[in-house]
């Protein structure tokens, strides 16, 4: 019986990892609740001081009148789109071809809510004002994902975002923000979360992405995180600068590039001019010899190329800089030999 470890097992065994916030386990929950009065009554069906105070805090931070906690973003976003469709009496919404609702939710929006999606823009680029202006008129809501995860975490210019918002309001079309990574884009735009949210009629935010919570989401809007939030929301600027630093290291290596070339949030994609099957042994050797886990997984993008996603969290700052330098020197050497 073979005792050779898989690529992912070797990554998990490395002493240092460059992405993420670490494991989301019960210890995280214990730490997050350490300062909560143990005699405080738990919420019951969404009611109670703890959850209601939290919802009020999130509504205030995001600049909206009300907030509702949901167990998952999938639930929150489908409900938001359903509300806008019901109010307008139109069962059509518009979003990017690589929107989470389109490729990761098993057609729940269509099967459960009978809502028809209209796909805007080519899958390899962002939605622009012209795409929104040229879409069918009978649309209840446009959904924008910031950043657009599946194409490397790209973001539109803020002026473009403002123009899309203004156009939708002129046309009576609701604008919904898939802000799963909202806190991560604040440093790039140099705007507050509330300023960004003001451009949208409804907003969904995740707690287990950059915030590093275990699960859950918030949906905010007009009327008609507690500790996970407090622990990491002010670190997004740090994560953003670290993402740019890490992307530059990848881009200095032979046969490697990032998308975007310079990240606009804490996440980006890394592309390799080499298939997954050839690259995995290279990364494994780097991991074993340096103790640094560069990437958690690889996916083939063609017969001769592959890619991975990187999301910077608390772990990156814990890796000694000299070890990072050695790991990337080794990676560059291995890539040159592999591509030679």
N, C-alpha and C positions, 0 to 999 in steps of 0.2 A: 504493500500500500504506500503510495507516494506521500511524502511529508512536505513537499514543496508548497510554500505559501502562495496564495493568490496575490495579484497586484493590490487589491483593496486591503487584504490582511497585512501586507507589508506596510502600506500607507498608515493603517491604524496603529501599527506597532512603533512607528517612528516617534522619536522624542519630541520633535517640534513639527508643528503644522502651520502653514502660512495663511490659511483661510478659516473663517468661521469664529464662533464664540466658544467652542467646546461643546461637550455633551449637554443635552437638555434632559436632565434626570431629576429625580425627586430632591436631590440636594439643592438644585437651583431653586426649586419651589420653597424649600425650607429657608434658604437665605433671603428670598424675596419677601417672605412673610415674617421675618425675624422681629420686626418692630411693630407688628400688628397685635393689638390686645387679644389674647386668646379667648377672652370671654365675649368678644364681639359676635353678635349673632350672624350666622351665615345667611346668604341671600336665599330666597325661596322663589323659584320661578321668575328670576330676574328682578325681584324686589328685595330691598334691604339696604341698610346704610352703606355697607362696604361697596356693593356694586353700584349703587346710585351715586355715591360720592365720586367714584371712579369715572362713571359716565359723564358727570358734570365737569370733572377735571379735563377729560378728553375733549368735550365740546368746547370748553373755554380755550384750550391750547390750539385747537384747530379752527377756531373762529366761527363756529356754528352754534345754532340755538340748542340743538339736542343731540345726544349720542346714545346708541344702543349697542350693548355687548352681544357678540355672537360666538358660538363655539368654533366656527370656521369661516374663512373668507369665501368659500364656495357658496355657503348659505347666504352670507351677507350680500354678495354681489347679485346673485339671482333674484333675491328679494327686492333689491334696489331697482333693478331693471323692470321687474314685474310691476312695481308701484308706478313707475313713470309710464309704462305702457297702459296700465289700467286707467290712469288719470287722463291720458290723451285719447284713449280708445283706439290706439294703433299698436298692433303686435309686431313691430319691427324696430330693431336697434342696429346700430352700426359700430363696428370695431375692427381692429387689426386682424389679419389672417392668422397670426400667431398668438392671439389673445388666449389667456388661460381658459376662458369659457369655451373656446372653439377647439382646443387641442388636448385639454387635460380633464374635462368634466363629463365625458361620455354623453355629450349632447343633452345634458340635463335641462338646459334652457329651452331647447326645442321640445323634448319629450314631456317634461313636467309642466312647463308654462306655455307651450305652444307659441313661443316667440321666434320669429324669423330673423336671423342675423344677416346684415349686409356687410360684406367684407371690404374694407377701405385700404387702398394703397397696395403696392407690391409687398410680398412677404419679407423682402430683404431691405426695406427702408421704412422710415417713420411715416406716420400719417401727417399730411400737411394741410394747410388751409384750403388749397385747391381741391384736395380729395373730398373735404367736407362740403365745399360749395357745389361740387358736381355729383354728390350722392342723390338718390331719390328723395323727393320732398316729404313723403309720408313716413318719416322716421320719428319715433318718440324720444330716443335718447342716443347720444354718441358716447362711447366709452373710450377713454384714453388711458393707457398704462404708462406710468412714469416711474422708473425708466422702463424701456421696452426690453424685457429680460431676454427673450429668445434671439435677439440680434445684438447681444453683447452689452445690454444695459444702456443703449443710446437714449439721448434726450433731445427734444426740439429746442430751438432758441426760445427764450422766454417771450420775445415779441411775437413769435409764431403762435405760442400758446395763448397769449392775450387776444390775438386776432381770431383764433378759433372760438374762444369763449364769447367774444363780442358777436361774432356771426351767429352762433347758436342761439344767443339770447334774442337777437333781432328776429330770428326765424321761429322763435317759440319752441326750440329743440332743447331738451334737457342735456346737460353735460355731466357725466359721471366719471370720477377718478378712481382707477384701480391704483391705489396708493400703497400697495403691499410694502413697497420700499420708500414711502414718502419721506421719512426722516433722513434717509440716506442721500436724498437729492438736495436738501436744504443748503449744504455748503457750496455746491456748484452754482445754484441759482442766486445765492446770496440774498435769499428772501426767507421770511419766516414761514413756518408751516401754514399759519393762518392766511398769509398773503397768497400763497399758492392755492389753498383750498377755496379762497374767495372767488376764484375763476370757475369753480364747479358748483353744481347744484347739490350733489351728493358725493361723499368720499368714503372709500373703504381703506382701512389701515390694518396691517398685520402686526401681531405682537411677537411672532417667533422668527422673523427675518433678522434685521439689524438689531432689534431690541433684545432678541435672544430669549424670549419667554417660551413656555412649553407649548401653548396653543392659544388660539383665540383671535378675535378680530373686533374692530369697532366700526360702526357705520354711523356717519354724522350727516346732518342736514338741517333744514329749517323745520319749524314746528308744523304747519297745515298738512393707566397702566399702572396703574398704581406703581408698584416697586420695579417691575421689569422696565417700565417706561422711564422711571427716574434714574435707574442704574446706567442706562446706555444712550438715552436720547441726546445727551450733551457730548457724546463721543463721535458723532457722525462726521464732524470736521476732521478729526484725527483719522478715522477710517478712510475718508476720502483722500487725504494726503498720502496715507500708506498705500492705498490702491494705485495711485499714480507712481509711487516709488517702485512697487512690485511689478507693475506693467512695464516700466522702463527696463527692469532687469530681464524680463522675458524677451523684450524686443531687441536686446543686445545679443541674444543667442542666435546661432545659425539655424535658419529654417523655421523660426518661430515669430509670430506676430500676434498682437492683441487687437481686439475689436471692442470699443474704439481704441485707436492708437494711444490716446491719453484718456483714461476713464473719466466719466462725468458723475460717478457715484462710487460707492464702495465695491461695486461688482463689475466684472468684465469677462469676456471670453478670450481664451488662449487658443490659437490655431497653429497646428504643426504640419509641415510639409512631409508627412510621414504617416503611414497607416497605424492604427491602434496596435495591431499585432506586433509591429516592429518597435514601436515606441515604449510599450509597457516594460519590456526587459531593461531598456535604457533607464527609465525612471526608477525601476526597482533597484538597479545598481546604485543610482544616486541616493536613494533613500537609505539603503543598507550601509553605504560607505560614509555618508555625512550625517545621518540621523534626522534629516529634514524632509518632511513630506510636502512636496510642491503642489500636488493636485490629488483630489480624492478619487477621480474617475476619468475615463476617456470615452469619447463617442466618435465613431467614424462619421466623417462628413462626405467622404467619397472613397473610391478604392485606394487612393494614394494619400489621403489627408485625414486628420482627426482633430478634435477640439475638446476643451473642457471649460467649465465655468468656475470663476473665482469670486468669493464674497469675503471681504475683509471684516473681521470682528476682533474680539479681544486677544485671540491667540497670536496674531502676527507680532504684536509688540513684545511678546514673551520670548521670541526667537532671537538669540544673540546675533548681532549684525555680522560678526566674523563667520558664523556658521552659514548664514544666508549667502554671503559672498562666495564661500567655498562651494556650496551646493550649486550655485549658478555657473561657476567656473567649470565644475565637473559636467553639468548639463550641456554647456556649450561644446566642451571637448567631445562628449559622447555624440552629440548631434552632428558635429563635423565628420566624425568617423562614420556614422551611420549613413549620412548623405553623400559621403565621398565615393 
